[in-house]
Amino acid sequence: MRPIILASASPRRQELLKNLGLEFKIEASEVDETLDETMSAAQQVEELAERKASVVAAQNTRGLVIGADTLVVLGGKPLGKPADREEAIQMLGSLQGRSHEVFTGLAVIDAATGRSIVTHQATAVRFKPLSLEQIQRYVATGEPYDKAGAYAVQGKASVFIDSIRGCYFNVVGLPVAKLADALRTFGVEIV
């Protein structure tokens, strides 16, 4: 069997792959994340997932390389990872009481052949109304700082989620059903 390589240092993505029973190694990639701002959110996450996987695939002679990138979008505006406490509070304040979309791009590249599958998933998430005090307490936990949109759906922010329409795992950072479909195309069956 070809090795599976995760082109990400994300502990959340690693945990999801472990939960699927996959054996894999981690080779995080650093890529330029500058994009044409006229690209749609779907195009952006697909482009970045492919860039990440391509860098790692180029460094290997064999294996299936998985790249992913997640973006939170509110009212057409992308929300990345907050730079500081104030930005985290502002982001969470803008999300509370509203719905937003989470896009995750997924790329799987066969390092030996260069064959690739690039796709994305979108999931709608609705936050409950929150008080400023709730937001400040959450930010004080430190959880929001390395998360797109300043929250972790699988963490303490789970208590803020009113509803999810679509793939939950996509919001965590890896659309596992789409990943399983992509891996199946390369001859890897999860179940």
C-alpha positions as CSV (number, residue, x, y, z in Angstrom):
1,M,0.0,0.0,0.0
2,R,1.2,3.5,-0.8
3,P,2.0,5.6,2.3
4,I,-0.4,8.3,3.2
5,I,1.1,11.7,4.0
6,L,-0.7,14.6,5.7
7,A,0.6,17.9,4.5
8,S,-0.6,19.6,7.7
9,A,0.5,20.0,11.3
10,S,-3.1,20.5,12.5
11,P,-3.8,18.3,15.5
12,R,-7.5,18.3,14.5
13,R,-6.8,16.9,11.1
14,Q,-4.4,14.3,12.5
15,E,-7.0,13.2,15.0
16,L,-9.6,12.8,12.3
17,L,-7.3,10.6,10.2
18,K,-6.4,8.5,13.3
19,N,-10.2,8.1,13.9
20,L,-10.5,6.6,10.4
21,G,-7.8,4.1,11.2
22,L,-5.4,5.4,8.7
23,E,-1.7,5.0,9.1
24,F,0.0,8.2,8.0
25,K,3.0,10.4,8.4
26,I,3.0,14.2,8.8
27,E,5.0,16.5,6.6
28,A,3.6,20.0,7.2
29,S,4.1,22.4,4.3
30,E,4.7,26.1,4.4
31,V,3.2,27.8,1.3
32,D,2.6,31.4,0.2
33,E,-1.1,31.9,1.1
34,T,-1.4,35.1,-1.0
35,L,-4.4,34.7,-3.3
36,D,-6.3,36.7,-5.9
37,E,-9.0,38.4,-3.8
38,T,-11.5,38.0,-6.6
39,M,-11.5,34.2,-6.1
40,S,-14.5,32.7,-4.5
41,A,-14.1,31.1,-1.0
42,A,-14.4,27.7,-2.6
43,Q,-11.6,28.5,-5.1
44,Q,-9.4,29.9,-2.4
45,V,-9.5,26.8,-0.2
46,E,-9.1,24.5,-3.1
47,E,-6.1,26.5,-4.3
48,L,-4.4,26.5,-0.9
49,A,-5.1,22.8,-0.3
50,E,-3.6,22.0,-3.6
51,R,-0.5,24.2,-2.9
52,K,0.1,22.5,0.4
53,A,-0.2,19.0,-1.0
54,S,1.9,19.8,-4.1
55,V,4.8,21.0,-2.1
56,V,4.9,17.8,-0.1
57,A,4.2,15.6,-3.1
58,A,7.2,17.2,-4.9
59,Q,9.4,16.1,-2.0
60,N,8.3,12.4,-2.2
61,T,8.6,9.8,-4.9
62,R,5.6,7.8,-3.7
63,G,2.5,8.2,-1.5
64,L,-0.8,9.9,-1.4
65,V,-0.5,13.4,0.0
66,I,-3.5,15.0,1.7
67,G,-3.7,18.8,1.8
68,A,-6.5,20.9,3.3
69,D,-7.3,24.5,4.1
70,T,-10.3,25.9,6.0
71,L,-11.9,29.3,5.7
72,V,-14.9,30.8,7.6
73,V,-17.0,33.2,5.6
74,L,-19.6,35.6,7.0
75,G,-21.7,37.6,4.6
76,G,-19.2,37.1,1.8
77,K,-16.3,38.2,4.0
78,P,-13.6,35.7,4.9
79,L,-12.5,35.4,8.5
80,G,-9.1,34.0,9.0
81,K,-7.2,33.3,12.2
82,P,-7.4,36.2,14.7
83,A,-4.1,38.1,15.1
84,D,-4.9,39.1,18.7
85,R,-7.4,39.1,21.5
86,E,-9.3,42.2,20.1
87,E,-9.7,40.6,16.7
88,A,-10.9,37.3,18.2
89,I,-13.5,39.2,20.2
90,Q,-14.6,41.2,17.1
91,M,-14.8,38.0,15.0
92,L,-16.9,36.1,17.6
93,G,-19.1,39.2,18.1
94,S,-19.8,39.3,14.4
95,L,-20.7,35.6,14.3
96,Q,-23.0,35.5,17.3
97,G,-26.7,35.2,16.5
98,R,-26.0,34.6,12.8
99,S,-25.2,31.9,10.3
100,H,-21.9,31.7,8.4
101,E,-20.3,29.2,6.1
102,V,-17.2,27.1,6.6
103,F,-15.3,26.0,3.5
104,T,-12.6,23.4,3.5
105,G,-10.6,22.7,0.4
106,L,-9.2,19.1,0.0
107,A,-6.4,17.9,-2.3
108,V,-5.1,14.4,-2.6
109,I,-2.1,14.0,-4.9
110,D,-0.4,10.8,-5.9
111,A,3.3,11.7,-5.5
112,A,4.4,9.0,-7.9
113,T,2.1,10.0,-10.8
114,G,1.1,13.6,-10.1
115,R,-2.6,12.6,-10.4
116,S,-4.7,14.7,-8.2
117,I,-8.2,15.2,-6.9
118,V,-9.1,18.7,-5.7
119,T,-12.5,19.5,-4.2
120,H,-14.1,21.4,-1.3
121,Q,-17.0,21.2,1.1
122,A,-19.2,23.9,2.5
123,T,-21.1,23.7,5.8
124,A,-23.5,26.3,7.3
125,V,-23.1,27.0,11.0
126,R,-25.3,29.1,13.2
127,F,-24.2,30.6,16.5
128,K,-26.5,31.4,19.3
129,P,-26.7,35.0,20.5
130,L,-23.8,35.6,23.0
131,S,-23.0,38.2,25.6
132,L,-19.8,40.1,25.4
133,E,-18.8,38.4,28.7
134,Q,-19.3,35.0,27.2
135,I,-17.1,35.9,24.2
136,Q,-14.4,37.4,26.5
137,R,-14.4,34.3,28.7
138,Y,-14.0,32.1,25.6
139,V,-11.2,34.1,24.2
140,A,-9.5,34.0,27.6
141,T,-9.3,30.1,27.2
142,G,-6.8,30.7,24.3
143,E,-8.7,28.3,22.1
144,P,-9.6,30.8,19.3
145,Y,-6.1,31.9,18.3
146,D,-5.1,29.3,15.7
147,K,-8.6,28.8,14.4
148,A,-10.3,30.2,11.3
149,G,-13.2,32.4,12.5
150,A,-11.7,32.3,16.0
151,Y,-13.5,29.2,17.2
152,A,-13.2,25.4,17.5
153,V,-16.5,23.6,16.9
154,Q,-15.1,20.5,18.7
155,G,-13.9,22.5,21.7
156,K,-15.5,24.9,24.2
157,A,-17.2,26.8,21.4
158,S,-19.5,23.8,20.9
159,V,-21.8,25.4,23.4
160,F,-22.2,28.4,21.1
161,I,-23.5,26.4,18.1
162,D,-27.2,26.5,17.5
163,S,-27.2,24.4,14.4
164,I,-25.0,22.9,11.7
165,R,-26.2,22.2,8.2
166,G,-23.8,19.9,6.3
167,C,-20.7,18.1,7.3
168,Y,-19.6,18.5,10.9
169,F,-16.1,17.2,10.2
170,N,-15.7,19.9,7.5
171,V,-16.1,22.5,10.3
172,V,-13.4,20.7,12.3
173,G,-11.1,21.0,9.3
174,L,-11.3,17.9,7.1
175,P,-14.4,16.7,5.2
176,V,-13.9,13.0,5.9
177,A,-16.6,11.7,3.6
178,K,-15.1,13.6,0.6
179,L,-11.6,12.4,1.7
180,A,-12.9,8.8,1.8
181,D,-14.3,9.2,-1.8
182,A,-11.0,10.7,-3.0
183,L,-8.9,7.9,-1.4
184,R,-11.2,5.3,-2.9
185,T,-10.4,6.7,-6.3
186,F,-6.7,5.9,-5.6
187,G,-7.6,2.4,-4.4
188,V,-7.7,3.1,-0.6
189,E,-10.8,1.9,1.2
190,I,-11.5,3.2,4.7
191,V,-14.3,0.7,5.4
